[in-house]
Amino acid sequence: MDFSNVTNGILRYIDTWENKLLNLPVETITNRRNKQNRTIKQILGHLIDSAANNHQRMIRLQYNKQLDFPDYQQDNDLWIALQDYQHADWNVIVQLWKFYNLHMIQVIKSVDQTKLENTWQTFEHTTVTLQEMIEGYLGHIDLHLNEIQELIDKQV
């Protein structure tokens, strides 16, 4: 299975968004909030959490046919709060997002093709294969970068 659409998409997002994010005014990244009451700093922090959790799942699914690994979806806001992304250094957040996703490209490119049908179960009891997880990763990034774009464009 070729996942180059996913890996190339991640790379395009990094290339497009890194400087754009770094050049945003402090007021924009800390004050504007989406419908979930998250700031741009918190949304990008959530994308770091997504990379971290998907990284763990993608690696573990290559040596476990079925993965019993906690979901964090129901605790997204708790993860954001416990890490205090709102008060973290913006440059560090952006660079962590960038470099974690560069590593995710490596993980996806190196995935064991014989393990793509291995499964993980979400807290809602939905079964997800490793292949589905990889294929869905880019869409999750897209969803939240679109939220960030909406906040950038928002008239105050």
DASUL-V389050 format. One record per helix or strand of 2 or more residues. SS is the DSSP state (~ for helix, > for strand). FROM is the first residue (numbers start at 1). TO is the last residue. If there is no record, write none. Layout:
ss:SS from:FROM to:TO
ss:SS from:FROM to:TO
//
This chain:
ss:~ from:4 to:22
ss:~ from:26 to:31
ss:~ from:40 to:60
ss:> from:66 to:67
ss:~ from:73 to:83
ss:~ from:85 to:87
ss:~ from:90 to:109
ss:~ from:113 to:115
ss:> from:119 to:121
ss:> from:127 to:129
ss:~ from:130 to:153
//
